Amino acid sequence: MNAQIEMNVEKWLNGNFDEATKEGIRKMQSSNPEELMDAFYRNLEFGTGGLRGIMGIGTNRMNKYTVGMATQGFANYLKKSFEGEISVAIGHDCRNNSRDFAEITANVFAANGIKVYLFESLRPTPELSFTIRHLKCKGGVVCTASHNPKEYNGYKAYWDDGAQLVPPHDKNVIAEVEKISSVDEVKWSGGEHNITIIGKEMDELYLEMVKGLSVYPEVCVAQHDLKIVYTPIHGSGIMLVPDALKKLGFDNVHVVEEQSKPDGNFPTVIYPNPEETETMSIGLKKAQELNADILLGTDPDADRVGIGVKNNKGEWILMNGNQTALLAFNYMIEARKVKGIAQPNDMVIKTIVTTNMIDEIAKANQVNCYNVLTGFKWISSLIKEKEGNENYVVGGEESFGLMIGNGTRDKDSVSAVTILCEMAAYEKNKGRSLFQKLIDLYLQYGFYKEALVSITKKGMNGAAEISAMMEGYRNNPPQMIDGIPVKSLLDYQLQVGKNLSDGSSWKIELPKSNVLQFVLEDGSVISARPSGTEPKIKFYFSVNSKLESAAQFDATEKILDDKINRIIQEMGLK
């Protein structure tokens, strides 16, 4: 055991920590030294989005002490940044300990003289973003680990625009958090009078905002019996999603009973992530039994949404995040145009790893489409930058995140569910399905197919392995992939794009981020980036081809799938 770990352990054994925590440390010392090392080898990093980690005892774990110290640092920064009364809003999801962490966060802020609006119980993350904006708070926190496995929890920090922290505030908050070297520096209690409990009144305001995003409310009324199956996957979506659908007029909504009760153990799934077929399997079965029109699932904090539809053979399938995004983007562009409410300065925003088919759709409709780094904070940052000059319509990313309109500044599955159901109603009104609409878009713009490979590298050595992989690709980029020359390498960390054939280069006008993209001569794109929230490195693949006819869909899809699989094999990722 190295000296740093020993020092951290001794600090906790001799410091102002409760006896149960100290007993837990002693137990690890005698029976699980490996666990002890992982729990204390570093401080749980307060990254640009806040904290996320496994719950338990230690400096590298989510617990009341790491949450309290993070909050003290955030409180110190808020007090340095704003004069007069400072207020924050605090929410949480269904995870084990989320309520406790939210109350600890509230108490520490309040003890620092900051006014706190604390939700009475679990709520979707997007409502927290809305609340910050509505109540004109200076910041906020939601206690959640989003779609991570049940042993995780987290702490997302927000600024006064309702978005997660961006420069310079992200780095500045991190610096303040890192200054807190002891639990003795934390003001744990004494400000209870500064805490106001909020709930139903905010729900109503938020739901009215969501209702106001509808482009064709009359279509929702006409198709009020659209058969919708919804699963909250044991999460906070149950608090608002059914009500949001009801407000739009949909009255044939079937909630997946087995997954309707909030439960931090997520008893029916391995991962509470709507991206996973296994997670959505109960919903898919119910949708099939009921012959539904659409299936929707939201993750524990209800910021992500996944959808299931019937394909051209009548089989139930899950759409991937790129397909969901391109349908939503197209609907918001097309429907607004048909309705006559499109503005000449409309804009849409996507991330650099989201399908470029959206760029083509926007271009054909003369709508500006901007690409930003992964994470909705960057979408929000650009909205802020363009405010007053361009009209934001929709933003999204491939990882099942959408943000419709201006009410929130974070991905919002509640409004996404309502728009996706409205979109299904819009197509049904024309006697068509969402899958038919998808094929029509492929015929018009080209068939874009995407895939994702995530490689997990846990523990002390994991980060080093991921770093080594990225440096290998950075220093020795492939010249050829699947027999196709690599045209350019985009290095977002160095903020440089390079033409590999002639050596010319250009500056990438985005903040630094550890992402590499290989652009092939046939338009294929391979991206590599370490996850900011999990011990993973992610590889994104995008290939495309012309689709000659609807009848050729299956054959063309197989060609594209085979191409992706060859690339994955060639890169040694399987």
Residue pairs with C-beta under 8 A, 6 or more apart in sequence:
1 33
1 36
1 37
2 41
4 41
4 42
5 36
5 37
5 40
5 41
8 40
8 41
8 58
8 59
9 25
9 29
9 36
9 40
11 182
12 21
12 22
12 25
12 40
12 57
12 58
12 59
13 22
13 25
13 26
15 182
15 183
15 184
16 183
16 184
17 65
17 183
21 57
21 63
21 65
24 57
25 36
25 57
25 58
28 35
28 36
28 39
28 57
29 36
36 58
37 460
38 58
38 60
38 459
38 460
39 56
39 57
39 58
39 59
39 60
39 61
40 58
40 59
40 60
41 60
41 460
42 59
42 60
43 59
43 60
43 66
43 178
44 51
44 53
44 59
44 60
44 61
44 62
44 66
45 51
46 70
46 73
46 173
46 174
46 177
46 178
47 174
47 532
48 164
48 165
48 166
48 170
48 171
48 174
48 377
48 532
49 156
49 157
49 164
49 165
49 375
49 377
49 532
49 533
50 70
50 141
50 154
50 155
50 156
50 157
50 164
50 165
51 62
51 66
51 67
51 70
51 154
51 155
52 62
52 145
52 148
52 152
52 153
52 154
52 155
52 533
52 534
53 60
53 61
53 62
53 66
53 152
53 153
53 154
54 61
54 62
54 151
54 152
55 61
55 62
55 63
55 96
55 97
55 151
55 152
55 153
56 62
56 63
57 63
59 66
62 97
62 101
62 145
62 152
62 153
62 154
62 155
64 100
64 101
64 104
65 183
67 101
67 104
67 105
67 143
67 155
68 104
68 108
68 183
68 186
68 188
69 177
69 180
69 183
69 185
69 186
70 155
70 177
70 180
71 104
71 105
71 108
71 109
71 141
71 186
72 108
72 112
72 177
72 180
72 185
72 186
72 187
73 173
73 176
73 177
73 178
73 179
73 180
74 139
74 141
74 157
74 173
74 176
74 177
75 108
75 109
75 112
75 114
75 187
76 112
76 176
76 179
77 169
77 172
77 173
77 176
78 86
78 88
78 114
78 138
78 139
79 86
79 112
79 113
79 114
80 176
81 138
81 169
82 138
85 115
86 113
86 114
86 115
86 138
86 139
87 114
87 115
87 116
87 117
87 135
87 136
87 137
87 138
88 109
88 114
88 115
88 116
88 117
88 132
88 137
88 138
88 139
88 140
88 141
89 116
89 117
89 118
89 119
89 128
89 131
89 132
89 135
89 137
89 140
89 198
90 102
90 105
90 106
90 109
90 116
90 117
90 118
90 119
90 128
90 140
90 141
90 142
90 143
91 102
91 119
91 122
91 123
91 125
91 127
91 128
91 131
91 140
91 141
91 142
91 143
92 98
92 99
92 101
92 102
92 119
92 122
92 123
92 142
92 143
92 144
93 122
93 123
93 125
93 142
93 143
93 144
93 235
93 236
93 300
93 301
93 302
94 122
94 234
94 235
94 236
94 262
94 263
94 264
94 300
95 143
95 144
95 145
95 150
95 152
95 153
95 264
95 300
96 150
96 153
96 264
96 265
97 153
97 264
98 122
98 143
98 144
98 153
98 264
99 121
99 122
99 143
101 143
101 153
101 155
102 118
102 119
102 141
102 143
103 118
104 188
105 141
105 143
105 155
106 116
106 118
106 195
107 188
107 189
107 191
107 192
107 195
108 186
108 187
108 188
109 116
109 191
109 194
110 116
110 190
110 191
110 192
110 193
110 194
110 195
111 187
111 188
111 189
111 190
111 191
112 187
112 191
113 191
113 194
114 191
114 194
115 194
115 196
116 194
116 195
116 196
117 131
117 135
117 137
117 196
117 198
118 195
118 196
118 197
118 198
119 127
119 128
119 131
119 197
119 198
119 199
119 202
120 197
120 198
120 199
121 199
121 239
122 236
122 239
122 262
123 203
123 236
123 239
123 240
124 236
124 237
124 239
124 240
124 241
124 298
124 301
124 302
124 303
124 412
124 413
124 414
125 142
125 144
125 146
125 156
125 236
125 301
125 302
125 303
125 410
126 206
126 302
126 303
126 408
126 410
126 411
126 412
126 413
126 414
126 415
127 202
127 203
127 206
127 240
127 414
128 140
128 142
128 158
128 410
129 140
129 158
129 162
129 163
129 408
129 409
129 410
129 412
130 162
130 202
130 205
130 206
130 209
130 407
130 408
131 137
131 140
131 162
131 198
131 202
131 206
132 139
132 140
132 158
132 160
132 161
132 162
133 161
133 162
133 407
133 408
133 409
134 202
134 205
136 160
137 160
138 159
138 160
139 157
139 158
139 159
139 160
140 157
140 158
140 162
141 155
141 156
141 157
141 158
142 155
142 156
142 158
142 301
143 153
143 154
143 155
144 153
144 154
144 156
144 300
144 301
145 152
145 153
145 154
145 300
145 533
146 154
146 299
146 300
146 301
146 303
146 304
146 533
147 271
147 272
147 273
147 274
147 275
147 299
147 300
147 304
148 154
148 271
148 533
148 534
149 270
149 271
149 272
150 264
150 265
150 266
150 272
154 533
156 164
157 164
157 165
157 173
158 164
158 165
158 410
159 165
159 166
159 169
161 380
161 384
161 409
162 380
162 408
162 409
162 410
163 376
163 377
163 380
163 381
163 384
163 409
163 410
164 375
164 376
164 377
164 380
164 410
165 173
165 377
166 377
166 378
166 380
166 381
167 511
180 186
203 239
203 240
203 243
206 240
206 407
206 414
207 240
207 243
207 244
207 247
208 247
209 407
209 415
210 244
210 247
210 407
210 414
210 415
210 418
211 217
211 244
211 247
211 248
211 418
212 405
212 407
213 404
213 405
213 407
213 415
213 418
213 419
214 220
214 248
214 418
214 419
214 422
215 331
215 332
215 335
215 336
215 339
215 341
215 422
216 335
216 339
216 422
216 425
216 426
217 248
217 249
219 422
219 425
219 426
219 429
220 248
220 249
220 250
220 421
220 422
220 425
221 249
222 425
222 429
223 425
223 428
223 429
224 249
224 250
224 251
224 252
225 251
225 252
226 250
226 252
226 293
226 294
226 421
226 424
226 425
226 428
227 252
227 254
227 290
227 291
227 292
227 293
227 294
228 245
228 250
228 252
228 253
228 254
228 292
228 293
228 294
228 296
228 421
229 254
229 256
229 283
229 286
229 287
229 290
229 292
229 294
229 295
229 296
229 308
230 237
230 241
230 242
230 245
230 253
230 254
230 255
230 256
230 283
230 295
230 296
230 297
230 298
230 417
231 255
231 256
231 259
231 260
231 280
231 282
231 283
231 295
231 296
231 297
231 298
232 238
232 241
232 255
232 259
232 260
232 262
232 297
232 298
232 302
233 259
233 266
233 269
233 272
233 273
233 274
233 279
233 297
233 298
233 299
233 300
234 259
234 260
234 261
234 262
234 263
234 264
234 265
234 266
234 267
234 268
234 269
234 272
234 300
235 262
235 272
235 298
235 299
235 300
235 301
235 302
236 262
236 300
236 301
236 302
237 298
237 299
237 302
237 413
237 414
237 417
238 255
238 260
238 261
238 262
239 302
240 302
240 414
241 296
241 298
241 302
241 413
241 414
241 417
242 253
242 255
244 414
244 415
244 417
244 418
245 253
245 417
245 418
245 421
246 253
248 418
248 421
248 422
250 421
250 425
254 286
254 290
254 292
256 282
256 283
256 286
258 268
258 282
259 268
259 269
259 282
259 283
266 272
266 300
268 282
269 276
269 278
269 279
270 276
270 278
270 279
271 278
271 279
272 279
272 299
272 300
273 279
273 299
273 304
274 280
274 297
274 298
274 299
274 304
274 305
274 306
274 400
275 304
275 306
275 320
275 321
275 399
275 400
277 284
277 318
279 297
280 295
280 297
280 306
280 308
280 318
283 295
283 297
283 308
284 295
284 308
284 316
284 318
286 292
286 295
287 294
287 295
287 308
287 316
288 316
293 424
293 428
293 433
294 307
294 308
294 309
294 420
294 421
294 424
294 434
295 307
295 308
295 309
295 316
296 305
296 306
296 307
296 308
296 417
296 420
296 421
297 305
297 306
297 307
297 308
298 304
298 305
298 306
298 413
298 414
298 417
299 400
299 413
302 413
302 414
303 401
303 410
303 411
303 412
303 413
304 399
304 400
304 401
304 411
304 413
305 324
305 400
305 402
305 413
305 416
305 417
305 420
306 318
306 319
306 321
306 324
306 400
307 318
307 319
307 324
307 420
307 434
308 316
308 317
308 318
308 319
309 316
309 317
309 319
309 424
309 433
309 434
309 435
310 316
310 317
310 433
310 435
311 317
311 435
312 435
312 436
312 439
312 550
312 553
319 327
319 438
320 398
320 450
321 354
321 397
321 398
321 399
321 400
321 401
322 354
322 355
322 357
322 398
322 448
322 450
322 542
323 438
324 400
324 402
324 420
325 350
325 354
325 355
325 358
325 396
325 397
325 398
325 402
326 355
326 357
326 358
326 361
326 438
326 441
326 448
327 420
327 423
327 434
327 437
327 438
327 441
328 394
328 396
328 402
328 404
328 416
328 419
328 420
328 423
329 348
329 350
329 358
329 361
329 362
329 394
329 396
330 361
330 441
331 419
331 422
331 423
331 426
332 348
332 393
332 394
332 404
332 419
333 342
333 346
333 348
333 361
333 362
333 365
333 367
333 393
333 394
334 365
335 423
335 426
336 342
336 346
336 393
337 365
342 367
343 391
345 368
345 389
345 390
345 391
346 367
346 368
346 390
346 391
346 393
347 367
347 368
347 369
347 370
347 386
347 390
347 391
347 392
347 393
348 358
348 362
348 367
348 368
348 369
348 370
348 392
348 393
348 394
348 395
349 369
349 370
349 371
349 372
349 379
349 382
349 383
349 392
349 394
349 395
349 396
350 358
350 359
350 369
350 370
350 371
350 372
350 395
350 396
350 397
351 371
351 372
351 373
351 374
351 375
351 378
351 379
351 396
351 397
351 398
352 371
352 372
352 373
352 374
352 492
352 510
352 515
352 517
352 527
353 374
353 397
353 398
353 515
353 527
353 529
353 540
354 396
354 397
354 398
355 398
355 448
355 450
355 542
356 448
356 523
356 525
356 542
356 544
357 441
357 445
357 446
357 448
357 544
358 369
358 396
359 369
359 371
360 445
360 446
361 441
361 445
362 368
362 369
363 369
364 444
364 445
367 393
368 390
370 382
372 378
372 379
372 381
372 382
372 510
373 492
373 510
373 511
373 513
373 515
374 397
374 399
374 513
374 515
374 529
374 532
375 397
375 532
376 395
376 397
376 401
376 403
376 409
376 410
376 411
377 410
378 511
379 395
379 397
379 403
380 403
380 409
380 410
383 392
383 395
383 406
383 409
386 392
392 405
392 406
393 404
393 405
394 402
394 403
394 404
394 405
395 402
395 403
396 402
396 403
396 411
397 411
398 450
398 452
398 540
401 411
402 411
402 412
402 413
402 415
402 416
402 419
403 409
403 410
403 411
403 412
403 415
403 416
404 412
404 415
404 416
404 419
405 415
407 415
408 415
423 434
424 434
427 433
427 434
427 436
427 437
439 547
439 550
439 553
442 448
442 547
442 553
443 547
443 549
443 550
446 544
446 545
446 546
446 547
447 544
447 545
447 546
447 547
447 553
447 556
447 557
447 560
448 542
448 543
448 544
449 542
449 543
449 544
449 557
449 560
449 561
449 564
450 540
450 541
450 542
451 540
451 541
451 561
451 564
451 568
452 538
452 539
452 540
452 541
453 538
453 539
453 541
453 568
453 573
453 574
454 531
454 536
454 537
454 538
454 539
455 536
455 537
455 538
455 539
455 573
456 462
456 534
456 535
456 536
457 463
457 465
457 466
457 535
457 536
457 537
458 535
459 535
462 535
463 535
466 530
466 535
466 536
466 537
467 530
469 528
469 537
470 514
470 516
470 528
470 530
470 537
473 516
473 528
474 491
474 493
474 516
477 486
477 489
477 500
477 516
477 518
478 486
478 518
478 571
479 485
479 486
479 500
480 486
481 518
481 520
481 524
481 526
481 567
481 570
481 571
482 520
482 524
482 563
482 566
482 567
482 570
484 520
484 521
484 522
484 524
485 500
485 501
485 520
485 521
486 500
486 518
486 519
486 520
486 521
487 499
487 500
487 501
487 519
487 520
487 521
488 497
488 498
488 499
488 500
488 518
488 519
489 497
489 498
489 500
489 516
489 517
489 518
489 519
490 497
490 498
490 508
490 515
490 516
490 517
490 518
490 519
491 497
491 498
491 508
491 516
492 508
492 510
492 512
492 513
492 514
492 515
492 516
492 517
493 512
493 513
493 514
493 515
493 516
494 512
495 507
495 508
495 509
495 510
495 512
496 505
496 506
496 507
496 508
497 505
497 506
497 507
497 508
498 504
498 505
499 505
513 529
514 529
514 530
515 527
515 528
515 529
516 527
516 528
516 529
517 525
517 526
517 527
517 528
518 525
518 526
518 527
519 525
520 526
522 543
523 543
523 544
524 541
524 542
524 543
524 544
524 563
524 567
525 540
525 541
525 542
526 539
526 540
526 541
526 542
526 567
526 571
527 539
527 540
527 542
528 537
528 538
528 539
528 540
529 537
529 538
529 540
530 536
530 537
530 538
531 537
531 538
539 568
539 571
539 573
541 564
541 567
541 568
543 560
543 563
543 564
543 567
544 560
545 556
545 559
545 560
547 553
547 556
548 556
565 574
568 574
